[in-house]
Amino acid sequence: MQTIAVIDYGMGNLHSVAKAIEHVAGADDRVLVTDDADAILGAERVVFPGQGAARDCMNAISEHQLNRAILEAAASKPFFGICMGLQVLLQCSEENGGSDLLGLFPGQVVRFPGDMHDTQGNRLKIPHMGWNRVRQTQDHPMWSGVPEGSRFYFVHSYYVRPEDSGILAGVSDYGVEFTSVIASRNLFATQFHPEKSADHGLRLLQNFLRWNPET
Amino acid sequence: MLAKRIIPCLDVDAGRVVKGVQFVEIRDAGDPVEVARRYNEEGADEITFLDITASSDDRETIVQVVEQVAGEVFIPLTVGGGIRKVEDVRRMLNAGADKVAINTAAVFNPDFVKQAADRFGAQCIVVAIDAKRVSAEGESLRWEIFTHGGRKPTGLDAVEWAKKMVTNGAGEILLTSMDRDGTKIGFDLKLTRAIADAVSVPVIASGGVGNLQHLVDGVAEGGADAVLAASIFHFAEYSIHEAKDYMARRGVEVRL
């Protein structure tokens, strides 16, 4: 029996995340959508989703008094950040004229340049919305059964630029090459939405439920 | 690179798919959950539900449909039709929709788009635009926004309206040519190109698809980021996989 806590701080579509995890979970797995710090720290695994603007996410985390619980969980148990749940792990974001984030990893969150074009001269739209390839830049148990270059569903206008290239686990191309996945010890975080990425996304979530990193 | 998206659209009336669906193996042809499941298996990149329920008593059924589909189909889901208040948006998102499409309500209350985007984020707000050509032969091309299934003109210029909606917080534009809708002669490519070039957000082309080349044209000539079609998939003329295969062979980047 294990509990998977999905952190609920009022930002984003937690139902989709919880439903996708339930879909791949075993009979003994319990999925708990919660904003309770004790429940988060009591769970075996933690999923940290998020959507919306950086400042709104940070405000919501503070309002729910979850800063410490998130950082503690990220340091101590299998932890899966999704979309804004990746971005807020960095130091600061350009969004909203500059926003301080949780600061777990040195680095910035920056906006895609506004004047990007594809090879046919068509303007690249922002948000970056749709299915893009992820190149796996390190071997990782979470990539088990996920073919190199698989497509995942993205929707975002900003991307992470971590200072430590050692934590890169996946990169994607959209006008620029950007970090789409990071991995560090017990933490794995994706810019894309595994819960909306069909079979490959479900496979990642399934891998997460079985992943036993050293902490 | 980012793949161009193929989006099948289901018209749902009181919880049933209308326009007829003829998948060979599906017995209950009008069940939106079964149809959505099948589209997902065929490789649809997203699914759009358009609720055309007339009676308000039956409106709740679309929520149940979305809930059921979201529990077993793990790709983005968009719901349109009857989204008039912030509360409607919240209800659909809570049911498991990833985006809502706002159409007529945006015309009558442009601030609604802003309110919804501020509250839920631009990424889940699609503004649906029904446009019709109003310029005469020989004049420079101009399109206007129409409501009520293309019957009522609003006097709003389609290109200007699209820009305004993006300023108000639309994260995506679902563009339907009312001249082409149901004709099966292809998208209005000039309209698609005009809007796609005018706005910074993705544009979904809709209205007029009759064959697979039309999908290629919408992307290659129209500059659309995604293509939406109903009848060619409903009547099983083509599967989504066939559509993607066709597009890939003509150089369009798709998710196979």
Contacts between the chains, C-beta under 8 A, distances in Angstrom:
chain1	res1	chain2	res2	distance
A	13	B	93	6.3
A	13	B	96	7.6
A	13	B	98	6.3
A	13	B	124	8.0
A	15	B	70	6.9
A	15	B	94	6.6
A	15	B	95	7.8
A	15	B	96	5.3
A	16	B	70	6.3
A	16	B	74	7.7
A	16	B	96	6.0
A	16	B	98	6.9
A	19	B	70	6.1
A	19	B	71	5.3
A	19	B	74	8.0
A	19	B	96	6.9
A	20	B	74	5.3
A	23	B	71	7.7
A	23	B	72	7.1
A	23	B	74	7.0
A	51	B	121	5.6
A	51	B	123	6.5
A	51	B	124	7.7
A	52	B	120	7.7
A	52	B	121	4.4
A	53	B	121	7.1
A	114	B	200	7.2
A	118	B	1	7.1
A	120	B	220	7.8
A	122	B	196	7.7
A	122	B	223	5.4
A	123	B	196	7.9
A	123	B	197	7.1
A	123	B	200	7.4
A	124	B	2	7.8
A	125	B	199	8.0
A	125	B	200	6.3
A	125	B	201	5.6
A	125	B	202	4.5
A	125	B	203	7.7
A	125	B	225	5.8
A	126	B	200	5.9
A	126	B	201	7.1
A	127	B	122	7.4
A	127	B	123	5.8
A	127	B	171	6.0
A	127	B	201	6.9
A	127	B	202	7.4
A	128	B	2	6.7
A	129	B	123	7.4
A	129	B	171	7.4
A	129	B	172	6.6
A	129	B	202	5.2
A	129	B	225	7.5
A	130	B	2	5.1
A	130	B	3	6.1
A	130	B	4	7.7
A	130	B	5	5.2
A	130	B	45	6.9
A	130	B	202	7.3
A	130	B	225	7.0
A	130	B	226	7.1
A	131	B	2	7.1
A	131	B	3	4.5
A	131	B	5	7.0
A	131	B	45	5.9
A	131	B	255	4.4
A	132	B	1	7.0
A	132	B	2	4.8
A	132	B	3	7.1
A	133	B	1	7.5
A	151	B	3	6.3
A	151	B	255	4.7
A	153	B	75	7.0
A	153	B	76	6.2
A	154	B	2	7.9
A	155	B	76	8.0
A	155	B	123	4.8
A	155	B	171	7.8
A	156	B	123	7.6
A	173	B	1	5.9
A	174	B	1	7.4
A	174	B	2	5.9
A	195	B	74	6.1
A	196	B	74	6.2
A	196	B	75	5.9
A	196	B	76	5.1
A	196	B	98	6.5
A	197	B	74	7.1
A	197	B	75	7.7
A	198	B	40	7.0
A	198	B	74	5.7
A	198	B	75	5.4
A	201	B	74	6.3
A	202	B	74	5.9
